[in-house]
Amino acid sequence: MGEFGFDVVYVDAAHRDFVAYTDVAEVARRLLDAASDVSGLAQLKLAYLAVDLAKELIGRWGKKKVAVLADEVFQAVGLDKAGIYVKSLLNLIEYPPRSYEKIV
């Protein structure tokens, strides 16, 4: 995705892993902070941070092409909140903070 001009945020919530392909250093720093959380909430923080960072990449930093890849997030947020998580991603596409070219 990076070779096609996308800023990419990948999180594997269950394994507290992430990859960020972006020139915005704050993205990687915030993902690292969430992944290294020792309170037992790291998985949950990573899952929701992926959505928040996508919003910020578009709204705050004016990125036009953003990809969010979220692995094992339903285990992190719980099946009872999976619908809310999916809806937050859909809202990002339907009601973006700024115009964009593509969101994947």
N, C-alpha and C positions, 0 to 999 in steps of 0.2 A: 504494500500500500504506500509505503514511503516513497518508492520510486515513481509513483503516480502523483506526487505532490500532496499527499494526505498527511496531516498530523494525526498520529496514531496513539491511542491509549489502550493497552491490553492489561487486563487484570485476571488473575486466577485466584479468586477469593479463598477457595478451600486450602490452597497451598501457600497463601500469603506471598504470591509472586506477581511481578508486573514488568512491563516493558513500555517505555515511552519514546516514541519517535517524533520529536518536536524540537524546535529551537528555543522553546520557552523553558528555561531551567527550573522555574518554580514548579512546573508539573512533576518532574522527576523527584524533586525535593519533597513535595507533599505526598506523593505515592510512597516514598521511602519512609517518611514519618508514620504513615498509616500502617504500612507493612510491619514496622518494627514496634508497634504498640504492644505493650506487655499486659494490658488490662484484660485481655481475652476478647477484645472487640475488633481486633485487626481485620478479620475477614469481613465483618459488617462494614467497617470504615472503608475498606478497599472497594467493596461493591458500590456503595453510594458515591464515593469519591470519583469513580469513573464517569458517572453521569454529571456530577458537578464540574469536573474538569472539562468535559466536552462543552458544557454551557459557557464556561469561562474562555475556552479557546476561541469560540465563536464571538461571544459578546465583548469580553474584555480585551482580547488580543487580536480580534478581527480576522481570525483564520477562516478561509472559505471552504476548505475540504477537511472534514474531521471523520475519523473512524474510531468507533468504540467497540472493542472486542472484550466481552465479559464471559469468563469461564467459571463454572461452579458457583455462580452467584445465588441460585435458588437455595443451595445448601446453606449459604451464609445468611441470607435474609429470611429464610424459612418459607415453606410452601404457602403459608397463610398470607404472606406479604408479597408473593411473587407477582401477583396482578398489579399491585401498586408500583413495583419496580419497573415492570414492563410499561405501565402507563406513563411513568416519568420519562422513559426513553421516547415514547411516542409523542409526548408533549414537547420534547426538545425538537423533534422534527416538525410538528405542526405549528408550534408557537416559539420559534427560535428568538433568542435575544437580539439577533441582528440577521441580516440576509446572509445566505451562504450558498455555495455552489452545490456541494454534496455532503450528506451525512450517511455513513454506512454503519 
